[in-house]
């Protein structure tokens, strides 16, 4: 279901602004949204609900913390290691 990437793009804008101030709250919110979205998505089959499936995928997309993690890697690593750290993160995800 293609809802998650569209919502991930929308949430990336909000997360990128929010992480200018701190990292802890956006990462916690993203984790909670991922959990709730995946729970709804996995429960949709039991309830035979396509609406629950789509809403779960949308919430999962809102909880996509990839932009937060990339921003943290860029800010937390020294300039000399930034390319290696960013490439390692991209390889691992």
PANUNU-900854 format. One record per residue: residue in three letters; x, y, z of N, C-alpha, C in turn. Coordinates in pm, whole numbers, plus 50000, padded with zeros to 5 digits. Layout:
N
alaXYZXYZXYZ;...
END
This chain:
93
unk500864988350000500005000050000500905012350000;unk500675021549908501565032849888501295045049973;unk500525043850079500205055550162501405059850247;unk502175050450295503265053750388504305063250329;unk504795061150206505795070450153505275084750138;unk504025086450100503485099950085503405107150220;unk502985099950321502915105950455504315107850514;unk505255099450476506635101150521507235113950463;unk506915116950338507395129350276506815141450349;unk505535140950378504895152150449505475153750589;unk505695142750659506215143750795507685147850797;unk508415145250689509835149050684510005164150697;unk509075171650640509145186350649508965190850794;unk507985185150861507735188651001508895184251089;unk509355171851070510455166851151511745174751129;unk511995178951006513245186250982513225199751054;unk512075206251059511965218751135512065216151285;unk511365205751331511305202651474512675198851528;unk513485191851450514795187551499515805198951504;unk515435210751457516305222251476516425225751623;unk515425221851702515375225451844515815213951935;unk515395201651905515805190051985515565177251905;unk516095166251957515935153251890515055143651968;unk515035145052097514375135052181512875134152153;unk512165145052156510715144852136510315139951997;unk510965144551888510585139251757510845124251742;unk511935119351798512235104951788511215096951869;unk510855101751987509845094752067508485094651996;unk508085105851941506815106451869506845097151747;unk507945097251674508055088551556507965073851596;unk508595070151705508525056251752507115052251791;unk506415061251858505025058351899504135057151776;unk504295066351680503485065651558503785052951478;unk505045049051472505405036551403504705024751469;unk504745024251600504135013151673502625012651649;unk501965024051664500505024551646500135021151502;unk500855026951407500555024451266500745009851228;unk501835003851272502064989751240501084980651311;unk500674984251431499654976451502498324976951428;unk497944988751382496694989951306496794982351173;unk497934983551107498114976950978498054961750993;unk498664956551099498654942051119497294937051168;unk496534945551235495204941551284494124942651177;unk494414949551069493404951950965492904938950903;unk493784929150890493374916350831492364909250920;unk492604909351050491694902851144490304909251142;unk490284922451129489014929551127488424930850986;unk489174925950888488754926750748488354940950710;unk489234950250743488954964450722490044970750636;unk489694974350515490644981150427490914995350478;unk489925001450542490125014850598491185014650708;unk491115004550794492115003350900493495001050841;unk493564993450735494814990950666495415003950615;unk494625011950546495105024450489495485034650596;unk494675035550700494985044750809496255040350882;unk496415027350902497625022150965498865025250885;unk498775023750752499925026950667500225041950669;unk499175050150673499385064550680500075068550811;unk499625062850920500245065851049501685060751053;unk501925049250993503285044050984504165053850907;unk503635059550800504395069450724504685081950804;unk503735086250885503965097950970505045095251074;unk505235082851108506245079251207507585075451147;unk507775078251020509045074550955510165083951002;unk511045079351090512045088251149513355089051071;unk513375084650947514625084350871515275098150863;unk514485108550840515055121950830515645126350965;unk515025122351074515545125951207516875119051230;unk516945106251195518185098851216519315104151129;unk519025107551005520055113250918520535126750972;unk519615134551022519985147551077520865145751201;unk520515136151284521305133551404522705128851367;unk522805120051269524125115251225524955126951174;unk524345135851097525075147351044525525156951154;unk524705158751256525045168151363525975162251469;unk525915149151489526655142951600528045138051561;unk528325137051433529625131851392530555143351351;unk531845141551373532805151751328532795152851175;unk533195164151124533155166750980533935156250900;unk535075151850953535915142250882535225128650866;unk534375124950960533715111850957532285112350906;unk531805124150871530395125750834530005117550712;unk530835117150610530505109650489530455094750517;unk531415089850593531435075650628530225072050715;unk529925080450812528785077850902527475078250825;unk527315087850736526085088850658525935076850563;unk527035072850500526995061250411526705048450490;unk527265047150608527015035250691525555034950734;unk525005046250769523585046750806522705043150688;unk523015048450571522245045050451522345030450416;unk523495024450436523685010150409522905001550508;unk522855006050633522184998150737520664999050730;unk520135009650669518675011150666518075007850535;
END
